[in-house]
Amino acid sequence: MIRFLSEAGPLILPIMLLTLVIALLVLWNLLSLVSRRQGSLSRRRQSVDAVLFWGVVAAVLGFLGQWIGIHKLTRAIGEEGIVSPEMVAYGISESLLTPISGMAVLVVAAFLWFFLRLGLWSVEKRG
């Protein structure tokens, strides 16, 4: 895990923080749906939609992290002059860690958002 964090770059920590935020939002919304607390319908929708929003932010941070990684790779190649194909392949694979992480967070957040919206819809229909 430490190796992953060091290789994934500086934007992996915000992505991990967003994963925690999404998990807390999901738990909050699940508790709200299960307890059937009365509240503003638009506020409940916003709370559920925040799950998807933060998932998208995590994906965008992932791609930003990739571009930072590729920028570092091209700078290193420019400074070294001649580099081996193995070094280039390693740099490209390292730059892919943050977008993979960000997209994984987005995919999970999208599924959770869908099921939360389904639950919200069923609560709205019941009354």
C-alpha positions, -999 to 999 in steps of 0.1 A, spaced: 0 0 0 28 24 8 45 16 -25 12 23 -43 8 57 -25 44 67 -33 41 57 -70 6 70 -77 16 106 -71 3 135 -51 -33 134 -63 -40 99 -50 -45 113 -15 -74 136 -25 -89 107 -44 -87 85 -13 -102 114 7 -131 116 -18 -136 79 -15 -141 84 22 -165 114 16 -185 92 -8 -187 64 17 -199 88 44 -225 103 21 -238 69 11 -241 59 48 -259 91 56 -283 87 28 -290 50 36 -297 59 72 -320 87 60 -339 63 37 -341 35 63 -353 58 91 -377 75 68 -370 109 83 -391 136 70 -371 163 52 -370 185 22 -373 163 -10 -349 186 -29 -324 185 -1 -325 147 -1 -320 146 -38 -290 170 -36 -275 147 -9 -279 117 -31 -266 135 -62 -235 146 -42 -224 110 -43 -221 111 -81 -206 146 -81 -177 136 -59 -172 105 -79 -168 126 -110 -144 149 -92 -123 118 -82 -122 108 -119 -111 142 -130 -84 143 -104 -73 109 -117 -68 122 -152 -51 153 -139 -27 131 -120 -20 112 -152 -11 143 -171 12 154 -143 28 119 -145 33 121 -182 47 156 -179 73 143 -154 80 114 -177 87 136 -207 108 160 -186 129 130 -174 133 118 -210 143 153 -221 169 156 -193 183 121 -198 185 122 -236 185 85 -245 163 63 -223 154 26 -225 120 15 -236 116 -2 -202 119 32 -185 93 47 -208 69 18 -202 74 21 -164 67 58 -165 35 53 -185 23 25 -163 30 47 -132 10 76 -148 -20 53 -152 -23 46 -114 -43 78 -106 -68 76 -135 -75 39 -128 -81 48 -91 -103 78 -100 -123 59 -125 -128 30 -100 -141 55 -75 -165 69 -101 -178 35 -112 -186 26 -76 -201 60 -69 -223 58 -100 -237 24 -89 -243 36 -54 -259 68 -67 -282 47 -89 -293 25 -60 -298 55 -37 -319 72 -63 -339 41 -67 -345 40 -29 -354 77 -29 -378 71 -57 -395 42 -39 -398 64 -7 -413 92 -27 -439 68 -44 -449 54 -10 -457 88 3 
